[in-house]
Amino acid sequence: MFPRTLGHMAAPQVPSSLPAARSSRGIARIVPPHPLGAAVVMLLFTAVLYAVEFYDQMSGQYLDNEGIISRNADGAWGILWAPLLHGGWPHLWANTLPFLVFGWLAMAGGIRQWVGVTALIWLGSGAAVWLVGPSMASTIGMSGVIFGWLLFLLARGFFARSGRQIALAVVLLFLEGGMLFGVLPGNPGISWQAHLFGALFGILAAWIVARADRTPAPV
């Protein structure tokens, strides 16, 4: 069938010079594209945390001294390992549920994006704690990464202008908003610096992800 014409000539099909943004690819997704696979990843990750804590308990909590020791050359290695270490079972138990929930939700953009977001929060917040954290103290625990994921989830909808993600952020803020007080000093023995820098790098990760998703896809 021939196309309809207006007058004597069919309207030319001019390709758009502005290709569709990647937002059409699922920028507004609020759950992982493969929920079961994401759950398996988080459960395996959690199993690693419990295995490390079990070994730490069996060794007399020797690993607790292997965290981030600020402005100490040897303590810089803690940037890599500190989130895997916890100061006993109660510390790990307190982190387990938010770790599972926020980590799973943060996979909404896919596993590759999640790895990049997690690495930025993990290494960025750890390096910042090493630079400005308390001297001669070993900072350990997954709390900084958890705060990073939470703020990533809270901020990404606003950067991406996604109503669904903003709605999820409101729900999380209502349910877990009290956690945000952890970025303030005042609780002895708790690294508010790790919480604060984790949160800041989570916001940075949300901005980077939203900006990348708005970049026009190649044609």
C-alpha positions as CSV (number, residue, x, y, z in Angstrom):
1,M,0.0,0.0,0.0
2,F,1.3,3.5,-0.9
3,P,1.6,6.1,1.8
4,R,-0.9,8.9,1.9
5,T,0.2,12.1,0.4
6,L,-0.6,15.8,1.1
7,G,-0.9,17.6,-2.2
8,H,1.4,16.1,-4.7
9,M,4.3,14.8,-2.5
10,A,4.6,12.5,0.5
11,A,6.0,14.1,3.6
12,P,9.6,13.2,3.9
13,Q,10.7,11.0,6.8
14,V,13.4,13.1,8.5
15,P,15.4,11.2,11.1
16,S,15.4,12.9,14.4
17,S,18.7,14.6,15.3
18,L,17.9,13.9,19.0
19,P,17.8,10.2,19.6
20,A,15.7,8.8,22.4
21,A,17.3,9.1,25.8
22,R,18.2,6.1,27.8
23,S,15.4,6.9,30.2
24,S,13.2,4.8,28.0
25,R,15.3,1.9,28.8
26,G,14.1,1.5,32.4
27,I,15.4,4.6,34.2
28,A,12.1,4.6,36.2
29,R,12.5,0.9,37.3
30,I,12.3,0.5,41.1
31,V,13.0,-3.2,41.4
32,P,15.8,-5.2,39.7
33,P,15.1,-6.5,36.2
34,H,15.9,-10.0,37.5
35,P,14.5,-10.0,41.0
36,L,15.4,-13.6,41.9
37,G,19.0,-13.3,40.6
38,A,19.4,-10.1,42.5
39,A,18.2,-11.8,45.7
40,V,20.6,-14.6,45.2
41,V,23.5,-12.1,44.8
42,M,22.5,-10.4,48.0
43,L,22.1,-13.6,49.9
44,L,25.5,-14.8,48.8
45,F,27.1,-11.5,49.7
46,T,25.4,-11.8,53.1
47,A,26.8,-15.3,53.5
48,V,30.3,-13.9,52.9
49,L,29.8,-11.4,55.7
50,Y,28.7,-14.1,58.1
51,A,31.6,-16.4,57.1
52,V,34.0,-13.5,57.8
53,E,32.5,-12.8,61.2
54,F,32.5,-16.5,62.1
55,Y,36.3,-16.7,61.2
56,D,36.8,-13.5,63.2
57,Q,35.1,-14.9,66.2
58,M,37.1,-18.1,66.0
59,S,40.4,-16.2,65.7
60,G,39.6,-14.0,68.8
61,Q,38.3,-11.1,66.8
62,Y,41.8,-10.4,65.4
63,L,40.3,-9.0,62.2
64,D,38.7,-6.1,64.0
65,N,42.1,-4.4,64.0
66,E,42.3,-4.7,60.2
67,G,39.8,-1.8,59.5
68,I,40.5,1.7,58.3
69,I,43.1,3.4,60.5
70,S,43.1,7.0,59.5
71,R,46.2,8.6,58.1
72,N,48.2,5.4,58.7
73,A,49.8,3.8,55.7
74,D,49.1,0.3,56.8
75,G,45.6,1.2,57.8
76,A,44.8,2.3,54.2
77,W,44.3,-1.4,53.3
78,G,41.2,-1.2,55.5
79,I,39.5,0.8,52.7
80,L,39.3,-2.5,50.8
81,W,38.3,-4.8,53.7
82,A,36.6,-2.7,56.4
83,P,33.0,-3.1,55.2
84,L,33.4,-6.9,55.4
85,L,34.3,-6.7,59.1
86,H,32.0,-6.2,62.1
87,G,32.5,-5.7,65.8
88,G,30.6,-8.9,66.8
89,W,27.4,-10.7,66.0
90,P,25.0,-7.9,67.2
91,H,26.7,-5.4,64.9
92,L,26.3,-7.7,61.9
93,W,22.7,-8.6,62.8
94,A,21.8,-4.9,63.0
95,N,23.2,-4.4,59.5
96,T,21.8,-7.5,57.8
97,L,18.2,-6.4,57.0
98,P,19.0,-3.0,55.6
99,F,22.0,-4.5,53.8
100,L,19.7,-7.0,52.1
101,V,16.8,-4.6,51.3
102,F,18.8,-1.6,50.2
103,G,21.3,-3.6,48.2
104,W,18.5,-5.5,46.4
105,L,16.7,-2.3,45.6
106,A,19.9,-0.6,44.4
107,M,20.1,-3.3,41.6
108,A,17.1,-1.7,39.8
109,G,19.5,-0.5,37.1
110,G,21.1,-3.9,36.6
111,I,24.0,-5.8,38.1
112,R,26.7,-3.8,36.3
113,Q,25.4,-0.5,37.4
114,W,25.0,-1.9,41.0
115,V,28.7,-3.0,41.0
116,G,29.8,0.5,39.9
117,V,27.6,2.3,42.4
118,T,28.7,0.0,45.2
119,A,32.4,0.4,44.3
120,L,32.1,4.2,44.3
121,I,30.4,4.2,47.7
122,W,32.7,1.6,49.2
123,L,36.0,3.0,48.0
124,G,35.1,6.7,48.1
125,S,33.7,6.7,51.7
126,G,36.5,4.5,52.9
127,A,39.2,6.8,51.4
128,A,37.4,9.8,53.0
129,V,37.3,8.1,56.4
130,W,41.0,7.4,56.1
131,L,41.7,11.0,55.4
132,V,39.6,12.6,58.2
133,G,38.5,9.9,60.5
134,P,39.5,9.5,64.2
135,S,43.2,8.8,64.7
136,M,44.3,5.4,66.1
137,A,40.9,3.9,65.7
138,S,39.9,0.9,63.5
139,T,36.7,1.8,61.5
140,I,34.9,-1.4,60.4
141,G,31.4,-2.4,59.2
142,M,29.1,-2.3,56.2
143,S,27.2,0.8,57.6
144,G,28.9,3.2,55.3
145,V,27.9,1.2,52.2
146,I,24.3,0.8,53.5
147,F,24.0,4.6,54.1
148,G,25.3,5.0,50.5
149,W,22.7,2.7,49.1
150,L,20.0,4.4,51.1
151,L,20.9,7.9,49.9
152,F,21.4,6.6,46.3
153,L,17.8,5.3,46.4
154,L,16.5,8.5,48.0
155,A,18.3,10.8,45.5
156,R,18.2,9.0,42.2
157,G,14.5,9.7,41.5
158,F,15.0,13.4,41.9
159,F,18.0,13.5,39.7
160,A,16.2,11.4,37.1
161,R,12.8,13.2,37.5
162,S,11.2,9.8,38.0
163,G,7.9,9.8,39.8
164,R,8.0,6.1,40.6
165,Q,11.5,6.4,42.1
166,I,10.5,9.5,44.1
167,A,7.6,7.6,45.5
168,L,9.9,4.8,46.6
169,A,12.2,7.4,48.1
170,V,9.3,8.8,50.1
171,V,8.4,5.3,51.4
172,L,12.0,4.6,52.4
173,L,12.3,8.0,54.1
174,F,9.1,7.2,56.1
175,L,10.3,3.8,57.1
176,E,14.1,4.3,57.5
177,G,14.4,8.1,57.9
178,G,15.6,7.7,61.4
179,M,18.8,6.2,60.1
180,L,19.8,9.5,58.7
181,F,20.6,10.8,62.2
182,G,23.5,8.4,62.0
183,V,25.4,10.9,59.9
184,L,25.7,13.2,63.0
185,P,28.3,12.9,65.7
186,G,27.3,11.9,69.2
187,N,27.2,8.1,69.6
188,P,30.5,6.9,71.1
189,G,31.9,3.9,69.2
190,I,29.9,4.6,66.0
191,S,31.7,6.0,63.0
192,W,29.4,8.8,61.9
193,Q,32.1,9.8,59.4
194,A,31.6,6.5,57.6
195,H,27.9,7.1,57.6
196,L,28.2,10.7,56.4
197,F,30.7,9.9,53.6
198,G,28.8,6.8,52.5
199,A,25.7,9.0,52.2
200,L,27.5,11.7,50.2
201,F,29.0,9.2,47.8
202,G,25.6,7.6,47.5
203,I,24.2,11.0,46.3
204,L,27.1,11.3,43.9
205,A,26.4,7.9,42.5
206,A,22.7,8.8,42.0
207,W,23.7,11.9,40.1
208,I,26.2,10.0,37.9
209,V,23.6,7.3,37.1
210,A,20.8,9.7,36.3
211,R,23.2,11.7,34.1
212,A,24.3,8.6,32.2
213,D,20.7,7.4,31.8
214,R,19.7,10.8,30.3
215,T,22.6,10.6,27.7
216,P,21.2,10.0,24.2
217,A,21.5,6.4,23.1
218,P,23.6,5.8,20.0
219,V,21.7,5.4,16.7
